[in-house]
Every structure is written in C-alpha cells, then in structure tokens.
C-alpha cells in the first residue's frame, strides 16, 4: 500500500551529492514531494530530509540504493507515526487588507501564526505546521489578496530515543574509522 515516507540521508557535504541522491529516485520513478537539506548536528555531515509516496518495500529499496553512493554515510526510512515534523509557510499580503477589518488578525490568532514584518505596502505572515494546516491558512487568506506564498520542505526528527546515525558512527569509531574517512571505510 502506498503511503507517505520520510527518508533521512546523511552524507559528507560534497558538490553533486544532491544530484547523486535524487538520481536514485528518478531511476525508480519515485516523485519527491518535499526535500530539505542542511547541516546536521555532526560537523561536516549534511542531512537530507526527503518525503515520498510509495510502498514500504520501495522505501526500503531506495534506502539501500542511496546508501550505495560513495559519500552517503547512512539512510533511514520512517513512516508518519515514527517522526515529528513541521513545515514553515510565509504569506505576503497587502497592508491595506489588514486595516480593512480585523479578519486577517483573527486568522493569524486562530491559526497560531505571527506577523514577521509589516511595511506600508505589505505584511509577511509566518505559520509553522503540517502541509494541510499551512494550505488551509492560505485558502483563508487568499481572498484578502495574498501576493506571495511559499512553503518550506519538511524538517523532521524521529521518535527513537537516540539518533541512529550516532550509534552507527560510534560503531565505526570502535572499528578504528575516524571522522576524516567515514565514507571511505564503510
């Protein structure tokens, strides 16, 4: 059964890594719904958070295929109930719409959003939450003239007690592998 999976991939920060990783999805004809990349808590290691719709078997196969890449340390697949996640959305509305009544202010409060910036021409509203929540607020604000809307990719942490990558790296270090050569000695 197809469902949403969040893959977390840890790699060294090398030019072309994103292309190498996404090519695995392209070859398998799996569309990426969301992709976020950033530094991880471990110096020199980057984390890719990728959301896909597929079967459990396809997600597991993708993890194995991605891990075959030279600079990838480890990859994991998580179902919806195994992670905690958020996205951020920004909405730009004309300032005049804020002063035409208190409807936008009510929406900001109702949806737990906040106004990030206000100028004489526009206001920028920020909302964090799940995609359905940020989309719902967009639908409510749109009649007031949203001039720009953007939503980030997913950021996520797993519900496990410890980050599995940390355990994996400790195991490598016990076997004499140093941080300088994590990927060359897997």
LOTORSE-32394 format. One line per 2 residues: their letters; for each residue x, y, z of N, C-alpha, C. Coordinates in steps of 0.2 Angstrom, whole numbers, plus 5000, padded with zeros to 4 digits. Layout:
residues N
a> X:Y:Z:X:Y:Z:X:Y:Z; ...
END
This chain:
residues 186
xx> 5004:4994:5000:5000:5000:5000:5004:5006:5000; 5003:5011:4996:5007:5017:4995:5005:5022:5001
xx> 5010:5025:5004:5009:5029:5009:5015:5034:5009; 5015:5039:5014:5020:5044:5014:5026:5041:5019
xx> 5032:5042:5016:5038:5040:5020:5042:5046:5020; 5046:5047:5026:5051:5052:5026:5058:5049:5026
xx> 5062:5050:5022:5069:5047:5022:5074:5052:5024; 5078:5050:5029:5083:5055:5031:5090:5051:5029
xx> 5094:5056:5025:5100:5053:5022:5106:5058:5025; 5111:5055:5027:5117:5058:5030:5123:5057:5025
xx> 5126:5062:5023:5132:5062:5019:5137:5067:5021; 5143:5066:5018:5148:5072:5018:5145:5077:5013
xx> 5147:5083:5014:5145:5089:5010:5149:5090:5004; 5147:5086:4999:5151:5086:4993:5147:5089:4987
xx> 5151:5092:4982:5147:5095:4976:5144:5089:4972; 5138:5090:4970:5135:5085:4966:5131:5079:4970
xx> 5132:5080:4977:5128:5075:4981:5121:5075:4980; 5118:5080:4980:5110:5081:4979:5108:5078:4973
xx> 5112:5079:4967:5111:5076:4961:5112:5068:4961; 5117:5066:4965:5118:5058:4965:5112:5055:4969
xx> 5110:5059:4974:5104:5056:4978:5098:5056:4974; 5096:5062:4971:5089:5062:4968:5089:5058:4962
xx> 5095:5056:4959:5095:5052:4953:5093:5045:4955; 5094:5043:4961:5091:5036:4963:5083:5036:4963
xx> 5080:5042:4965:5073:5042:4964:5070:5042:4957; 5074:5046:4953:5072:5047:4946:5072:5040:4943
xx> 5077:5036:4944:5078:5029:4941:5072:5025:4943; 5070:5025:4949:5065:5021:4952:5058:5024:4950
xx> 5057:5030:4947:5051:5033:4945:5047:5035:4951; 5051:5037:4957:5048:5040:4963:5048:5047:4963
xx> 5043:5051:4964:5042:5058:4964:5044:5060:4971; 5048:5065:4972:5050:5068:4978:5045:5074:4979
xx> 5041:5073:4985:5036:5078:4987:5039:5084:4990; 5044:5083:4994:5047:5088:4998:5054:5086:4999
xx> 5059:5091:4999:5066:5090:5000:5069:5095:5004; 5072:5094:5010:5076:5099:5014:5083:5096:5015
xx> 5088:5101:5014:5094:5099:5016:5098:5104:5020; 5102:5102:5025:5105:5106:5030:5111:5103:5033
xx> 5115:5107:5037:5120:5104:5041:5117:5099:5046; 5120:5094:5048:5117:5090:5054:5120:5092:5060
xx> 5119:5089:5066:5122:5091:5072:5129:5089:5072; 5131:5085:5067:5138:5082:5067:5142:5086:5062
xx> 5148:5089:5064:5151:5094:5060:5154:5090:5053; 5153:5093:5048:5155:5090:5041:5150:5085:5038
xx> 5144:5084:5042:5139:5079:5039:5133:5083:5038; 5130:5082:5032:5124:5085:5030:5118:5080:5030
xx> 5112:5083:5031:5106:5079:5032:5101:5081:5027; 5099:5076:5023:5093:5077:5018:5087:5074:5021
xx> 5082:5078:5021:5075:5075:5023:5071:5075:5017; 5069:5069:5014:5065:5068:5008:5058:5065:5010
xx> 5053:5068:5007:5046:5065:5008:5044:5062:5001; 5042:5056:5002:5040:5052:4996:5033:5048:4997
xx> 5030:5047:4992:5024:5042:4992:5026:5036:4989; 5025:5030:4992:5027:5024:4989:5025:5018:4994
xx> 5027:5012:4993:5026:5007:4997:5032:5006:5002; 5031:5002:5007:5036:5001:5012:5042:4998:5008
xx> 5041:4993:5004:5046:4989:5000:5050:4994:4996; 5047:4999:4993:5050:5004:4988:5054:5008:4993
xx> 5052:5011:4998:5056:5015:5003:5062:5011:5005; 5061:5005:5007:5067:5001:5009:5072:5000:5004
xx> 5070:4999:4998:5074:4998:4992:5078:5005:4991; 5074:5010:4991:5078:5017:4990:5083:5018:4995
xx> 5082:5016:5001:5087:5017:5006:5093:5013:5005; 5092:5007:5003:5098:5003:5001:5102:5006:4995
xx> 5098:5008:4990:5101:5011:4984:5105:5017:4985; 5102:5022:4990:5105:5028:4991:5112:5027:4995
xx> 5112:5022:5000:5117:5020:5004:5123:5017:5000; 5122:5015:4994:5127:5013:4989:5132:5019:4987
xx> 5129:5025:4987:5133:5031:4985:5139:5032:4989; 5144:5033:4986:5151:5034:4990:5151:5038:4996
xx> 5148:5044:4995:5148:5049:5001:5143:5049:5005; 5138:5044:5005:5132:5043:5009:5135:5039:5015
xx> 5134:5042:5021:5135:5038:5027:5130:5033:5029; 5124:5035:5029:5118:5031:5031:5112:5034:5029
xx> 5107:5030:5028:5100:5032:5026:5095:5028:5030; 5089:5032:5031:5084:5029:5035:5077:5030:5032
xx> 5072:5026:5033:5066:5027:5031:5061:5027:5037; 5057:5032:5037:5052:5032:5043:5045:5034:5040
xx> 5040:5030:5043:5033:5031:5042:5031:5037:5046; 5025:5040:5044:5022:5046:5048:5022:5045:5055
xx> 5020:5039:5058:5020:5039:5065:5026:5038:5069; 5032:5038:5065:5039:5037:5068:5042:5043:5068
xx> 5039:5049:5066:5043:5055:5066:5039:5061:5069; 5042:5066:5071:5039:5073:5072:5041:5078:5067
xx> 5037:5081:5064:5039:5086:5058:5035:5092:5058; 5038:5097:5055:5035:5103:5053:5037:5106:5047
xx> 5033:5111:5044:5035:5115:5038:5034:5122:5040; 5037:5126:5037:5035:5134:5038:5032:5137:5031
xx> 5028:5141:5032:5025:5144:5026:5025:5152:5028; 5026:5156:5022:5026:5163:5023:5021:5165:5018
xx> 5017:5170:5020:5011:5173:5016:5013:5181:5016; 5013:5184:5010:5013:5191:5009:5007:5194:5007
xx> 5004:5198:5011:4998:5201:5010:4998:5209:5010; 4994:5212:5006:4994:5220:5006:4993:5222:5013
xx> 4996:5227:5016:4995:5230:5022:4988:5233:5023; 4986:5236:5017:4979:5239:5017:4974:5233:5019
xx> 4975:5227:5017:4970:5222:5019:4969:5221:5026; 4975:5222:5030:4975:5222:5037:4970:5227:5041
xx> 4970:5233:5037:4966:5238:5040:4959:5239:5038; 4957:5234:5033:4950:5234:5031:4945:5231:5036
xx> 4948:5228:5041:4944:5225:5046:4949:5221:5050; 4946:5217:5055:4950:5213:5059:4950:5205:5057
xx> 4948:5203:5051:4948:5196:5049:4955:5193:5048; 4959:5197:5046:4966:5194:5045:4969:5193:5052
xx> 4968:5198:5056:4971:5197:5063:4968:5191:5067; 4961:5190:5066:4958:5184:5069:4961:5178:5066
xx> 4962:5178:5059:4965:5172:5056:4972:5170:5059; 4976:5175:5060:4983:5175:5062:4983:5172:5069
xx> 4978:5174:5073:4977:5171:5080:4975:5164:5080; 4969:5163:5076:4966:5157:5076:4971:5151:5073
xx> 4975:5153:5069:4980:5148:5066:4987:5148:5069; 4988:5151:5075:4994:5151:5078:5000:5154:5074
xx> 4998:5159:5069:5003:5162:5065:5006:5168:5068; 5010:5171:5065:5013:5178:5068:5015:5182:5062
xx> 5015:5189:5063:5017:5193:5058:5024:5195:5059; 5028:5193:5054:5035:5194:5054:5038:5201:5052
xx> 5034:5204:5048:5036:5211:5045:5030:5214:5043; 5030:5221:5044:5025:5225:5041:5028:5231:5039
xx> 5026:5233:5032:5028:5239:5029:5022:5243:5027; 5023:5249:5024:5017:5252:5022:5014:5249:5016
xx> 5017:5244:5013:5015:5241:5007:5012:5234:5008; 5016:5230:5013:5014:5223:5014:5015:5221:5021
xx> 5013:5215:5022:5014:5212:5029:5016:5205:5027; 5021:5202:5031:5023:5195:5030:5020:5191:5036
xx> 5017:5186:5035:5014:5181:5040:5018:5175:5040; 5019:5172:5045:5023:5166:5046:5018:5161:5050
xx> 5018:5154:5047:5014:5149:5050:5019:5143:5050; 5020:5139:5055:5023:5133:5055:5017:5128:5057
xx> 5018:5122:5054:5014:5116:5055:5014:5111:5049; 5009:5107:5049:5009:5102:5043:5006:5105:5037
xx> 5008:5102:5031:5006:5105:5025:4998:5107:5025; 4994:5102:5027:4987:5104:5027:4985:5110:5031
xx> 4989:5111:5037:4987:5117:5041:4989:5124:5037; 4995:5123:5034:4998:5129:5030:4994:5131:5024
xx> 4991:5126:5021:4987:5126:5015:4980:5129:5017; 4978:5127:5022:4971:5129:5025:4972:5137:5026
xx> 4977:5139:5030:4978:5146:5031:4978:5150:5024; 4982:5147:5019:4982:5151:5013:4976:5152:5010
xx> 4972:5146:5010:4965:5147:5007:4961:5152:5011; 4962:5153:5017:4958:5158:5021:4960:5165:5019
xx> 4967:5166:5018:4970:5172:5017:4969:5175:5010; 4969:5170:5005:4969:5171:4998:4964:5177:4996
xx> 4958:5176:4999:4953:5182:4997:4955:5189:4999; 4960:5189:5003:4962:5196:5005:4968:5198:5001
xx> 4970:5194:4996:4975:5197:4991:4982:5194:4992; 4983:5188:4994:4990:5186:4995:4994:5187:4989
xx> 4999:5190:4989:5003:5192:4983:5009:5187:4983; 5011:5184:4988:5016:5179:4988:5015:5173:4993
xx> 5016:5167:4992:5016:5162:4996:5021:5157:4995; 5024:5154:5000:5029:5149:4999:5029:5145:5005
xx> 5031:5138:5004:5031:5134:5010:5037:5130:5009; 5040:5129:5015:5047:5125:5015:5046:5118:5014
xx> 5051:5114:5014:5051:5107:5014:5050:5105:5021; 5050:5099:5022:5049:5096:5029:5055:5096:5033
xx> 5055:5097:5039:5060:5096:5044:5058:5091:5049; 5062:5086:5051:5059:5081:5055:5064:5078:5059
xx> 5062:5075:5065:5066:5071:5069:5062:5065:5071; 5066:5059:5072:5062:5053:5073:5061:5052:5080
xx> 5056:5048:5082:5054:5047:5089:5058:5042:5093; 5063:5040:5090:5068:5035:5093:5071:5039:5099
xx> 5073:5035:5104:5077:5038:5110:5083:5041:5108; 5087:5038:5103:5093:5041:5101:5093:5041:5093
xx> 5097:5046:5091:5098:5046:5083:5102:5040:5081; 5099:5036:5076:5103:5030:5074:5109:5031:5071
xx> 5110:5037:5068:5117:5039:5065:5122:5039:5070; 5121:5042:5076:5126:5042:5081:5128:5035:5083
xx> 5123:5031:5084:5125:5024:5086:5130:5021:5080; 5128:5022:5074:5131:5020:5068:5139:5022:5068
xx> 5139:5029:5069:5146:5032:5069:5150:5029:5075; 5147:5028:5081:5151:5025:5087:5154:5019:5085
xx> 5150:5015:5081:5152:5008:5079:5157:5008:5074; 5157:5013:5070:5163:5014:5065:5169:5016:5069
xx> 5169:5021:5074:5174:5023:5078:5177:5017:5082; 5173:5013:5084:5176:5007:5088:5180:5002:5084
xx> 5178:5003:5077:5182:4998:5072:5188:5002:5069; 5189:5008:5072:5195:5012:5070:5194:5017:5065
xx> 5188:5018:5063:5187:5023:5057:5186:5030:5061; 5190:5034:5058:5189:5041:5060:5185:5046:5056
xx> 5182:5051:5059:5178:5056:5055:5180:5058:5049; 5187:5058:5048:5190:5060:5042:5189:5055:5036
xx> 5188:5049:5038:5187:5044:5032:5181:5040:5034; 5175:5042:5036:5169:5039:5037:5167:5035:5031
xx> 5166:5039:5025:5163:5036:5019:5168:5032:5015; 5174:5032:5016:5179:5028:5013:5180:5021:5016
xx> 5178:5021:5022:5179:5014:5026:5173:5011:5028; 5167:5012:5025:5161:5009:5027:5161:5001:5026
END
